[in-house]
Amino acid sequence: MSASNSYLITAARIVVTMDDDRRELPDQDVRIANGVIAEIGPNLDPQGAEVIRAEGCVVTPGLVNTHHHLYQTLTRAVPGGQDALLFGWLKTLYPIWSRFGPEEMHVSALVGLSELALSGCTLTSDHLYLYPNGARLDDTIAAAGQIGMRFHPTRGAMSIGESDGGLPPDMLVEKEADILEDAIRLIDLHHDAAEGSMVRVGIAPCSPFSVSRDLMREAALLARDKSVMLHTHLAENDEDIAYSLATFGCRPGQYAEELGWVGEDVWHAHCVKLDQTEIDLFARTKTGVAHCPCSNCRLGSGIAPVRAMRDAGVPVGLGVDGSASNDAGNLILEARQAMLLQRVARGADAMSAREALEIATRGGAEILGRHDCGQIAVGKRADLALWDVSGIEAAGSWDPVALLLAGPTTVRDLFVEGRQIVRDGQVTTLDLRAVIALQNALARALAE
């Protein structure tokens, strides 16, 4: 979906490129045409392009979200799950999620994707691992197309219910043959491996405590046969580690390695409890990690060893995780939380604002295999966020880039593939007020 229009973003206070030299360019223009960045420089000729004035704005690459459960925007702040650890939280919410259908999946995705867009996100993955009452991954793919977000949905799954020793209720698990068959259908129908693609499909069994070894192994074989990526939850908290030791006789990293779940085509969510051996494994194999700091705090899971991971060479991106365990889906706030947690754990010099911003942009794009995104450079995709730093939250700032992580929490403008999907702080591609009203009605129906 390349944009036919061209834009000239002019007189930006600073353009944070995240290019190979990590250049920061003051008082620059950026021309975008045919979905890509065509030119960067001072005082560019409009050449018929629509001019976007950017005085007082920091321009960054669009942020990249590497872990989300969009369906959970319908179950924020559910009583009984608010103060529970991971396993207890899941057991509270599984019965509610079992009443979802296609409409709930579609509307919750519209809300979650809009929330991400307003927080500067242009590219997001999603992990949908339950399909009650006829719901399909197609419901969320349609929502992303409606909004115009670049989307990496993953076909999640749960196959071991309570009666077989798993965590989820039996009504939410599927037969493993059906899971693999639907993954093939989705990849053949929706996956686009081309540069600039708007949809790429991954395979994502939910977690080691909800699927079998066989499904993990078969999923890895299928993903490599289809040349798509693999995703799951791993080493999220102490309960997760205890389950792995008791059930598999090994730590999660060893379990992943034995089943073929390491490599540049794999990224794991959370990894809060990785030890040094596992960090070294991920660094050696270039296995990615989706760091979800707010959700990890909310569920009391701990502080992921991101500083140690980055120093070892593990690819790290950010994830907002689901809104049932985060309460929000704001990616720029996630970047700030990532920076603060590493400082709490390791000292005030443990992570800079610029490093956190890099993780939130180029870091996430590289984990998802999107080397065409995540930076502002000629020939890269035109995924750009414009942040107005002329307001009160930035007043008195000496360094607008460092201030970005504590400044505006919503973008002024957002471009995806050269198409403006947020203008003056408003989503342009749908009637968000009507969608929110429908979302609230669906949530009330679930609660009643």
BELBELFEN-V596962 format. One record per residue. N is the residue number from 0. RES is the residue in one letter. PHI is phi as a letter, one per 20 degrees, with the letter a starting at -180 (999 if undefined). Layout:
n->{N/N}
res->{RES/RES}
phi->{PHI/PHI}
This chain:
n->{0/1/2/3/4/5/6/7/8/9/10/11/12/13/14/15/16/17/18/19/20/21/22/23/24/25/26/27/28/29/30/31/32/33/34/35/36/37/38/39/40/41/42/43/44/45/46/47/48/49/50/51/52/53/54/55/56/57/58/59/60/61/62/63/64/65/66/67/68/69/70/71/72/73/74/75/76/77/78/79/80/81/82/83/84/85/86/87/88/89/90/91/92/93/94/95/96/97/98/99/100/101/102/103/104/105/106/107/108/109/110/111/112/113/114/115/116/117/118/119/120/121/122/123/124/125/126/127/128/129/130/131/132/133/134/135/136/137/138/139/140/141/142/143/144/145/146/147/148/149/150/151/152/153/154/155/156/157/158/159/160/161/162/163/164/165/166/167/168/169/170/171/172/173/174/175/176/177/178/179/180/181/182/183/184/185/186/187/188/189/190/191/192/193/194/195/196/197/198/199/200/201/202/203/204/205/206/207/208/209/210/211/212/213/214/215/216/217/218/219/220/221/222/223/224/225/226/227/228/229/230/231/232/233/234/235/236/237/238/239/240/241/242/243/244/245/246/247/248/249/250/251/252/253/254/255/256/257/258/259/260/261/262/263/264/265/266/267/268/269/270/271/272/273/274/275/276/277/278/279/280/281/282/283/284/285/286/287/288/289/290/291/292/293/294/295/296/297/298/299/300/301/302/303/304/305/306/307/308/309/310/311/312/313/314/315/316/317/318/319/320/321/322/323/324/325/326/327/328/329/330/331/332/333/334/335/336/337/338/339/340/341/342/343/344/345/346/347/348/349/350/351/352/353/354/355/356/357/358/359/360/361/362/363/364/365/366/367/368/369/370/371/372/373/374/375/376/377/378/379/380/381/382/383/384/385/386/387/388/389/390/391/392/393/394/395/396/397/398/399/400/401/402/403/404/405/406/407/408/409/410/411/412/413/414/415/416/417/418/419/420/421/422/423/424/425/426/427/428/429/430/431/432/433/434/435/436/437/438/439/440/441/442/443/444/445/446/447}
res->{M/S/A/S/N/S/Y/L/I/T/A/A/R/I/V/V/T/M/D/D/D/R/R/E/L/P/D/Q/D/V/R/I/A/N/G/V/I/A/E/I/G/P/N/L/D/P/Q/G/A/E/V/I/R/A/E/G/C/V/V/T/P/G/L/V/N/T/H/H/H/L/Y/Q/T/L/T/R/A/V/P/G/G/Q/D/A/L/L/F/G/W/L/K/T/L/Y/P/I/W/S/R/F/G/P/E/E/M/H/V/S/A/L/V/G/L/S/E/L/A/L/S/G/C/T/L/T/S/D/H/L/Y/L/Y/P/N/G/A/R/L/D/D/T/I/A/A/A/G/Q/I/G/M/R/F/H/P/T/R/G/A/M/S/I/G/E/S/D/G/G/L/P/P/D/M/L/V/E/K/E/A/D/I/L/E/D/A/I/R/L/I/D/L/H/H/D/A/A/E/G/S/M/V/R/V/G/I/A/P/C/S/P/F/S/V/S/R/D/L/M/R/E/A/A/L/L/A/R/D/K/S/V/M/L/H/T/H/L/A/E/N/D/E/D/I/A/Y/S/L/A/T/F/G/C/R/P/G/Q/Y/A/E/E/L/G/W/V/G/E/D/V/W/H/A/H/C/V/K/L/D/Q/T/E/I/D/L/F/A/R/T/K/T/G/V/A/H/C/P/C/S/N/C/R/L/G/S/G/I/A/P/V/R/A/M/R/D/A/G/V/P/V/G/L/G/V/D/G/S/A/S/N/D/A/G/N/L/I/L/E/A/R/Q/A/M/L/L/Q/R/V/A/R/G/A/D/A/M/S/A/R/E/A/L/E/I/A/T/R/G/G/A/E/I/L/G/R/H/D/C/G/Q/I/A/V/G/K/R/A/D/L/A/L/W/D/V/S/G/I/E/A/A/G/S/W/D/P/V/A/L/L/L/A/G/P/T/T/V/R/D/L/F/V/E/G/R/Q/I/V/R/D/G/Q/V/T/T/L/D/L/R/A/V/I/A/L/Q/N/A/L/A/R/A/L/A/E}
phi->{999/f/f/e/f/c/c/c/e/d/l/f/g/b/d/e/f/l/f/f/e/l/f/c/d/f/l/d/d/c/e/c/b/l/n/c/e/e/a/c/r/e/l/f/f/g/l/n/f/f/e/d/f/c/g/m/d/e/d/c/g/g/f/c/d/d/b/b/c/g/f/f/f/e/c/e/l/f/g/n/d/f/c/d/f/g/f/f/f/f/f/f/e/g/f/f/f/f/e/f/b/g/f/f/f/f/f/f/f/g/f/f/f/f/f/f/g/f/e/n/e/d/c/c/e/b/d/d/c/c/c/f/l/n/f/c/f/g/f/e/f/f/f/f/f/f/e/n/e/f/c/c/f/c/e/e/a/c/c/d/e/g/f/d/n/e/e/f/f/g/f/d/e/c/f/f/f/f/f/f/f/f/g/f/g/f/f/f/e/d/f/c/e/f/g/n/f/e/c/c/d/d/d/b/g/f/a/f/e/c/c/e/g/g/f/g/f/f/f/f/f/f/g/f/f/e/l/c/e/d/b/a/e/b/l/f/b/f/f/f/f/f/f/f/f/f/e/d/m/b/f/g/f/f/g/f/f/f/e/n/e/c/p/f/e/c/c/d/e/n/l/f/d/f/e/f/f/f/f/f/f/f/f/f/e/l/f/e/c/e/e/c/f/f/f/f/f/f/e/m/f/p/d/f/f/f/f/f/f/f/f/f/o/f/f/c/c/d/c/e/m/f/f/f/d/d/n/c/c/d/f/f/f/f/f/f/f/g/f/f/f/f/f/f/f/c/o/f/e/f/b/e/f/f/f/f/f/f/f/f/d/f/g/f/f/f/f/e/m/d/f/e/c/n/b/d/b/g/n/e/f/e/d/c/d/d/d/e/d/d/e/f/f/d/f/n/f/e/c/f/f/f/f/g/f/c/e/f/e/c/e/e/c/b/d/c/l/m/d/e/d/c/c/l/m/c/f/e/d/b/e/f/f/f/f/f/f/f/g/f/f/f/f/f/f/f/f/e}
